[in-house]
C-alpha cells in the first residue's frame, strides 16, 4: 500500500458500499476508521509521535488541539457523536462526508473513493505496520 490516503479511500469505499446495502452501522465504523487515518496523518505531520492507533483516541486528541478551523472542529464533533438508543445518529449527520471534509481541512487532501485503490489484504498490512 502506498500510503494512508489509499487506506482511507478504501475505508470510505467500504462505508459507501455498506450504506448502499442499508448497513448504516458498518458505514459509520468504516467512516470512523478512515477518520482515524486522517487524524493520525495530521498528528504525525504536527510532530505527535507514538499516539494510540484508535480512531476515537486520535479524534479526541484533535478535538483538544488549538488552531483548527471551525469546519474541522464540526467534523470532529460529528465523528465523535454517539448513537442514540435506537443506534442512530441525528438524521442530518453524514460521517462519510465529514471524513472527506476533515481530510481537506487538516491536510488539503480530497478523498475520492469511487474506485477501490487497494485490496483488503493491503489495507490489513498497512494497519499492522502502523501499530
C-alpha positions in Angstrom: 0.0 0.0 0.0 1.4 3.4 -0.9 0.1 5.5 2.0 -2.6 6.5 4.4 -4.6 8.0 1.5 -5.1 4.7 -0.1 -6.2 3.1 3.2 -8.6 6.0 3.9 -10.1 5.8 0.4 -10.7 2.0 0.8 -12.4 2.6 4.1 -14.6 5.2 2.5 -15.4 2.9 -0.3 -16.4 0.2 2.2 -18.5 2.8 4.0 -20.4 3.7 0.9 -20.9 0.1 0.0 -22.3 -0.6 3.4 -24.6 2.4 3.2 -25.9 1.2 -0.2 -26.7 -2.2 1.4 -28.6 -0.5 4.2 -26.0 -1.2 6.8 -25.5 2.3 8.3 -23.8 0.9 11.4 -21.0 -0.6 9.3 -20.8 2.6 7.2 -20.2 4.6 10.5 -17.5 2.1 11.5 -15.7 2.4 8.2 -16.0 6.2 8.1 -14.6 6.5 11.6 -11.7 4.2 10.7 -10.9 6.5 7.7 -11.1 9.5 10.0 -8.6 7.8 12.3 -6.2 7.5 9.4 -6.7 11.2 8.5 -6.2 12.2 12.2 -3.1 10.0 12.5 -1.5 11.6 9.5 -2.2 15.1 10.8 -0.9 14.2 14.2 2.2 12.7 12.6 2.7 15.8 10.5 2.4 18.0 13.6 5.0 16.0 15.5 2.8 13.9 17.7 4.6 10.5 17.7 3.5 7.3 19.4 -0.2 8.2 19.5 -2.8 5.5 20.1 -3.9 3.8 16.9 -7.5 4.1 17.9 -9.5 6.3 15.7 -11.6 7.5 18.6 -8.5 8.4 20.6 -6.9 10.2 17.7 -10.1 12.3 17.2 -10.1 13.1 20.9 -6.6 14.4 20.6 -7.5 16.5 17.6 -10.6 17.9 19.4 -8.3 19.4 22.0 -5.8 21.0 19.7 -5.8 24.8 19.2 -5.7 26.4 15.8 -8.1 24.1 13.9 -10.8 25.6 11.7 -14.4 25.7 12.9 -15.2 23.4 10.0 -12.6 20.8 11.2 -14.0 21.0 14.7 -17.5 20.5 13.4 -16.4 17.4 11.5 -14.5 16.0 14.6 -17.6 16.6 16.8 -19.8 14.7 14.3 -17.3 11.8 14.1 -17.3 11.6 17.9 -21.1 11.6 18.2 -22.6 8.6 20.0 -25.6 6.8 18.6 -29.0 7.2 20.3 -30.7 4.2 22.0 -32.1 3.2 18.6 -28.5 3.0 17.3 -28.8 6.0 15.0 -27.1 9.4 14.7 -29.1 12.5 14.0 -30.6 12.4 10.5 -28.5 15.2 9.1 -25.1 13.8 10.1 -23.2 12.1 7.2 -20.0 10.7 8.6 -18.6 9.8 5.1 -18.9 13.4 4.1 -17.4 14.5 7.4 -14.3 12.4 6.8 -13.8 14.0 3.4 -14.2 17.4 4.9 -11.7 16.7 7.7 -9.1 15.4 5.3 -9.4 18.6 3.2 -9.4 20.9 6.2 -6.5 19.3 8.0 -4.3 18.1 5.2 -5.6 19.7 2.0 -6.4 16.3 0.6 -9.5 15.5 -1.4 -10.5 11.9 -0.8 -12.3 10.4 -3.8 -13.4 6.9 -3.1 -15.4 5.8 -6.2 -12.8 3.2 -7.2 -11.2 1.0 -4.5 -7.5 1.9 -4.7 -6.2 -1.2 -2.9 -7.1 -4.7 -1.8 -8.3 -5.7 1.7 -5.0 -7.6 2.2 -3.1 -4.4 1.5 -5.1 -2.4 4.0 -4.7 -5.0 6.7 -0.9 -5.0 6.1 -1.0 -1.2 6.4 -2.8 -1.3 9.7 -0.3 -4.0 11.1 2.7 -1.9 10.1 1.3 1.3 11.6 0.7 -0.1 15.0 
